[in-house]
Amino acid sequence: MPNSNVLTLDASNLTYEFENMRVNQGATDNNVLQYVEKYTKKKLPPNLQYLDDP
């Protein structure tokens, strides 16, 4: 797994946003990064990868 150089606190906040988008906006594993950028106006690192939770 590549390092995205995201600090732990920032990663925790992003994790919250990912789950928030999945629950409240209907985002899927395939589009959750786009939902977070669209609805929160946060700029995500270009090398950030979403790893699905089984």
Backbone as a printed PyTorch tensor [residue, N CA C, xyz], in Angstrom:
tensor([[[  0.8450,  -1.1650,   0.0000],
         [  0.0000,   0.0000,   0.0000],
         [  0.8960,   1.2350,   0.0000]],

        [[  0.6950,   2.1480,  -0.9350],
         [  1.5170,   3.3560,  -0.9870],
         [  1.1570,   4.3260,   0.1400]],

        [[  2.1110,   5.1310,   0.5250],
         [  1.9070,   6.1450,   1.5490],
         [  1.3200,   7.3850,   0.8930]],

        [[  0.2150,   7.9020,   1.4330],
         [ -0.4080,   9.1030,   0.8700],
         [  0.0870,  10.3720,   1.5470]],

        [[  0.9560,  10.2320,   2.5550],
         [  1.5090,  11.3720,   3.2920],
         [  0.4360,  12.2120,   3.9780]],

        [[ -0.6620,  11.5770,   4.3970],
         [ -1.7190,  12.2530,   5.1290],
         [ -1.4670,  12.0310,   6.6120]],

        [[ -1.4710,  13.1150,   7.3900],
         [ -1.2650,  13.0130,   8.8300],
         [ -2.3960,  12.2160,   9.4750]],

        [[ -2.1220,  11.6210,  10.6230],
         [ -3.0860,  10.7490,  11.2860],
         [ -4.3970,  11.4650,  11.5960]],

        [[ -4.3390,  12.6790,  12.1140],
         [ -5.5620,  13.4170,  12.4280],
         [ -6.3580,  13.6920,  11.1620]],

        [[ -5.6800,  14.0860,  10.1060],
         [ -6.3630,  14.3300,   8.8370],
         [ -6.9730,  13.0480,   8.2970]],

        [[ -6.2630,  11.9500,   8.4300],
         [ -6.7820,  10.6600,   7.9680],
         [ -8.0290,  10.2760,   8.7600]],

        [[ -8.0280,  10.5440,  10.0470],
         [ -9.1930,  10.2520,  10.8750],
         [-10.3910,  11.0850,  10.4340]],

        [[-10.1670,  12.3520,  10.1730],
         [-11.2440,  13.2240,   9.6970],
         [-11.7710,  12.7580,   8.3470]],

        [[-10.8750,  12.3420,   7.4640],
         [-11.3010,  11.8470,   6.1570],
         [-12.1000,  10.5560,   6.2970]],

        [[-11.6920,   9.6900,   7.2210],
         [-12.4320,   8.4520,   7.4510],
         [-13.8670,   8.7650,   7.8550]],

        [[-14.0210,   9.7510,   8.7190],
         [-15.3680,  10.1790,   9.1080],
         [-16.1470,  10.6520,   7.8870]],

        [[-15.5160,  11.4670,   7.0490],
         [-16.1960,  11.9840,   5.8570],
         [-16.5770,  10.8570,   4.9030]],

        [[-15.6940,   9.8710,   4.7360],
         [-16.0090,   8.7390,   3.8570],
         [-17.2670,   8.0270,   4.3410]],

        [[-17.2970,   7.7050,   5.6280],
         [-18.4510,   6.9760,   6.1580],
         [-19.7060,   7.8360,   6.1360]],

        [[-19.5550,   9.1250,   6.3890],
         [-20.6830,  10.0430,   6.3220],
         [-21.2710,  10.0530,   4.9090]],

        [[-20.4360,  10.1070,   3.9050],
         [-20.9090,  10.1150,   2.5180],
         [-21.5620,   8.7890,   2.1500]],

        [[-21.0250,   7.6990,   2.6510],
         [-21.6070,   6.3810,   2.3540],
         [-22.9940,   6.2540,   2.9900]],

        [[-23.1520,   6.7390,   4.2100],
         [-24.4180,   6.5940,   4.9230],
         [-25.4410,   7.6320,   4.4680]],

        [[-25.0430,   8.8980,   4.3850],
         [-25.9990,   9.9800,   4.1410],
         [-26.1720,  10.3850,   2.6830]],

        [[-25.1990,  10.1090,   1.8340],
         [-25.2880,  10.5320,   0.4370],
         [-25.3700,   9.3590,  -0.5300]],

        [[-25.2670,   8.1480,  -0.0370],
         [-25.3650,   6.9800,  -0.9010],
         [-24.1170,   6.6900,  -1.7080]],

        [[-22.9720,   7.1740,  -1.2620],
         [-21.7170,   6.9100,  -1.9710],
         [-21.3730,   5.4310,  -1.8810]],

        [[-20.6460,   4.9520,  -2.8780],
         [-20.1980,   3.5600,  -2.9020],
         [-18.6790,   3.5290,  -2.8190]],

        [[-18.1160,   2.3370,  -2.7010],
         [-16.6580,   2.2020,  -2.6810],
         [-16.0340,   2.8100,  -3.9300]],

        [[-16.7410,   2.7340,  -5.0470],
         [-16.1930,   3.2090,  -6.3170],
         [-16.1950,   4.7230,  -6.4570]],

        [[-17.0690,   5.4250,  -5.7380],
         [-17.1560,   6.8690,  -5.9390],
         [-17.0550,   7.7010,  -4.6660]],

        [[-16.6920,   7.0900,  -3.5480],
         [-16.6790,   7.8160,  -2.2780],
         [-15.6800,   8.9790,  -2.2880]],

        [[-14.5410,   8.8310,  -2.9350],
         [-13.5700,   9.9350,  -2.9750],
         [-14.1580,  11.1380,  -3.7030]],

        [[-14.8640,  10.8990,  -4.7980],
         [-15.4850,  11.9890,  -5.5450],
         [-16.5900,  12.6600,  -4.7250]],

        [[-17.3540,  11.8680,  -3.9760],
         [-18.4010,  12.4320,  -3.1290],
         [-17.8020,  13.3380,  -2.0580]],

        [[-16.7260,  12.8980,  -1.4220],
         [-16.1060,  13.7110,  -0.3690],
         [-15.6290,  15.0350,  -0.9510]],

        [[-14.9580,  15.0070,  -2.0930],
         [-14.4880,  16.2540,  -2.7030],
         [-15.6520,  17.1540,  -3.1010]],

        [[-16.7050,  16.5690,  -3.6370],
         [-17.8470,  17.3560,  -4.1190],
         [-18.6300,  17.9950,  -2.9750]],

        [[-18.9550,  17.2170,  -1.9520],
         [-19.8500,  17.7020,  -0.9070],
         [-19.1480,  18.4130,   0.2420]],

        [[-17.8680,  18.1750,   0.4500],
         [-17.1800,  18.8420,   1.5590],
         [-16.2310,  19.9240,   1.0820]],

        [[-15.9810,  19.9750,  -0.2140],
         [-15.0540,  20.9520,  -0.8130],
         [-13.6300,  20.7720,  -0.3000]],

        [[-13.3210,  19.5620,   0.1980],
         [-11.9630,  19.2610,   0.6480],
         [-11.1560,  18.7390,  -0.5280]],

        [[ -9.9200,  19.1730,  -0.6170],
         [ -9.0230,  18.6870,  -1.6580],
         [ -8.2890,  17.4720,  -1.1150]],

        [[ -8.4640,  16.3520,  -1.7770],
         [ -7.8170,  15.1170,  -1.3470],
         [ -6.4860,  14.9470,  -2.0580]],

        [[ -5.5100,  14.3360,  -1.4040],
         [ -4.2320,  14.0640,  -2.0690],
         [ -4.4730,  13.1990,  -3.3120]],

        [[ -3.8010,  13.4970,  -4.4130],
         [ -4.0460,  12.7560,  -5.6560],
         [ -3.6900,  11.2770,  -5.5640]],

        [[ -2.8280,  10.9020,  -4.6360],
         [ -2.4320,   9.4970,  -4.5190],
         [ -3.1930,   8.7610,  -3.4120]],

        [[ -4.2400,   9.3810,  -2.8570],
         [ -5.0270,   8.7420,  -1.8090],
         [ -5.8980,   7.6520,  -2.4230]],

        [[ -5.8820,   6.4750,  -1.8070],
         [ -6.6930,   5.3560,  -2.2710],
         [ -7.6820,   4.9780,  -1.1830]],

        [[ -8.9140,   4.7120,  -1.5790],
         [ -9.9160,   4.2360,  -0.6300],
         [ -9.8630,   2.7210,  -0.6180]],

        [[ -9.6330,   2.1500,   0.5480],
         [ -9.6210,   0.6970,   0.7020],
         [-10.9530,   0.2900,   1.3050]],

        [[-11.6850,  -0.5430,   0.5890],
         [-13.0110,  -0.9160,   1.0680],
         [-12.9250,  -1.7410,   2.3450]],

        [[-14.0000,  -1.6580,   3.1000],
         [-14.0730,  -2.4270,   4.3360],
         [-15.0030,  -3.6090,   4.0920]],

        [[-14.4930,  -4.8210,   4.2820],
         [-15.2960,  -6.0210,   3.9640],
         [-16.4800,  -6.2100,   4.8800]]])
